[in-house]
Amino acid sequence: QVQLVESGGGLVQAGGSLRLSCAASGRTFSNYGMGWFRQAPGKEREFVAAISGSGGSKYYADSVKGRFTISRDNAKNTVYLQMNSLKPEDTAVYFCAARMSGSYYSLRGYDYWGQGTQVTVSS
């Protein structure tokens, strides 16, 4: 079992930055690829970014490439999402998730989920 707790969400103006954190507890953190997803009101949950267990491979949705950066610190059992140049359309609840295998891009590839943290970007 892996428990995930997100933090770092909040209200920010367009063009601003936020850094989300996701702290993991339970089994060996480095065994898990980690992903960030988001869900806006009335919309389906969508892939944002993912990172392999070692941190050597990273994946991004086209909508966030060049603005968001995913990273992890396996010594701290934490994955981060640095979000720059935020836009109102980035407003959503952001979830982190952990996976052992399967697609990084699909919700179905993930075994464990956090409760989410709200990000609101005002125009």
Helices and strands as residue ranges (DSSP letters): E 2-7, E 10-13, E 18-26, G 29-31, E 33-39, E 46-51, E 58-60, E 68-73, E 78-83, G 88-90, E 92-99, G 107-109, E 112-113, E 117-122
